Amino acid sequence: MSTIFGSSIGRKLLMSLSGLFLVTFLIVHLSINLLLLVPDGGETFNIAANFMALPLIKYGLQPVLFGGFIIHIIYASILTLQNNKARGNAKYASGNNTKDVMWASKNMYVLGITVTAFLVVHIVDFFVPLQITHGAASVTYDGVEMHNTYALVNAALSEAWRVALYVVGSLGLTIHLTHGFWSAFQTLGFSNNIWRKRWTVIGIAFAWIIGLGFAAIAILQFAFYQ
């Protein structure tokens, strides 16, 4: 098993599986964030966020999610270094001069660094005060006390520079996904001449739905929910 995952194909397989796992997280995360737009003062969003803070999720799924990010980042770094070393001085020859190669596919590592930097800001803004320092205010619904996560998000998105940062981060994620989505299915063997084109179209559509969704939430919170 260690030999398989120590090979180039094995590393690509792990990166693809971890990437698709993170795609599932993005779908869930966007679904919950859309509740920020429910005009009830944040009650629906807070209840959903409180559910995601249950011990089973907090101590079970969160470490798995964190592990997924770490695996994806590590193997992306290893593969990028290997590819650059293998190509040497000609590492740009097959990419930048090929019209059929998407810009995102030639800059996945840079895009990955951008998304990771955005993730760090996101963790500092929300995960740290909610899960580590417990600095978030509390609110009670039907006798159940919970973090007022809505107030925390609303306050963060009241600053124009932070909204701009989240929009840029969302667009970086979008471009990263336009290549990563179909590439993962190709690595797993679910791609041929016909399905390569289909996965590309599906991946681009999915990437823009996710990216524009996150960006729109930040903009709408800033414009109409303060």
C-alpha positions, 0 to 999 in steps of 0.5 A, spaced: 500 500 500 505 504 501 508 503 495 502 505 491 501 511 494 509 513 494 508 512 486 506 518 482 500 515 480 498 513 487 500 521 489 495 523 484 490 518 486 490 521 493 490 528 491 484 527 487 480 523 492 482 528 497 480 534 492 473 530 491 472 530 498 473 537 499 468 539 494 463 535 498 465 540 504 464 546 499 457 544 497 455 543 504 458 549 506 455 553 501 448 550 503 449 553 510 452 559 508 446 561 503 442 561 510 445 567 512 440 570 506 434 568 510 431 575 513 430 572 520 435 576 524 440 570 523 436 565 527 436 559 521 443 560 520 445 560 527 441 553 528 444 550 522 451 552 525 450 550 532 448 543 529 455 543 525 458 544 532 455 538 535 460 533 538 460 528 533 461 533 527 466 537 531 470 531 534 469 526 528 468 530 521 472 536 523 479 532 524 477 528 517 476 535 514 482 538 516 486 531 514 483 532 507 486 539 506 493 537 509 493 531 504 491 535 498 496 541 500 502 536 501 501 531 495 499 538 490 506 540 493 510 534 492 507 533 485 508 540 483 516 539 485 516 533 481 513 535 475 518 542 475 524 537 476 522 533 471 521 538 466 527 542 468 528 548 463 523 546 458 517 546 464 513 551 460 514 549 453 508 544 453 504 548 457 504 555 455 505 554 448 499 549 447 492 553 446 488 547 448 491 547 455 487 551 460 490 557 464 488 554 470 491 547 469 498 551 468 497 555 474 494 550 479 499 550 485 499 558 485 491 558 485 492 553 491 496 557 495 491 563 494 486 559 496 490 556 502 491 563 504 484 565 503 482 559 508 487 561 513 484 568 513 477 564 514 480 560 520 482 566 523 476 570 522 471 564 524 474 558 526 478 561 532 473 565 535 468 560 535 472 553 537 478 556 540 478 562 544 470 562 544 470 569 543 463 569 540 457 572 543 451 567 545 444 567 543 438 562 545 432 559 541 427 555 544 431 554 551 437 552 547 444 556 548 448 557 542 454 561 539 451 567 535 455 565 529 451 570 524 453 576 528 460 574 527 459 573 520 455 579 519 460 584 523 466 581 519 462 582 512 461 589 514 468 591 512 469 593 505 476 590 505 474 584 508 468 583 503 473 584 497 478 579 500 472 574 500 470 575 493 478 575 490 478 568 494 472 566 492 474 567 484 481 564 486 477 558 488 473 558 482 479 558 477 482 552 481 476 548 481 475 549 473 481 544 472 481 540 479 474 538 478 475 534 471 482 532 473 480 528 479 475 524 475 480 523 469 485 521 474 480 516 477 479 513 470 472 516 469 474 520 463 475 518 456 474 522 449 467 524 450 467 524 458 473 529 458 469 534 455 463 533 459 467 533 465 470 539 463 463 543 462 460 540 468 466 542 472 466 549 469 459 550 471 460 547 478 466 551 479 462 558 478 456 556 482 460 555 488 465 561 487 459 566 485 455 563 491 460 565 496 462 571 493 454 573 492 453 572 499 459 576 502 456 582 497 449 581 499 451 581 507 455 587 506 450 591 502 443 589 505 444 586 511 448 591 516 
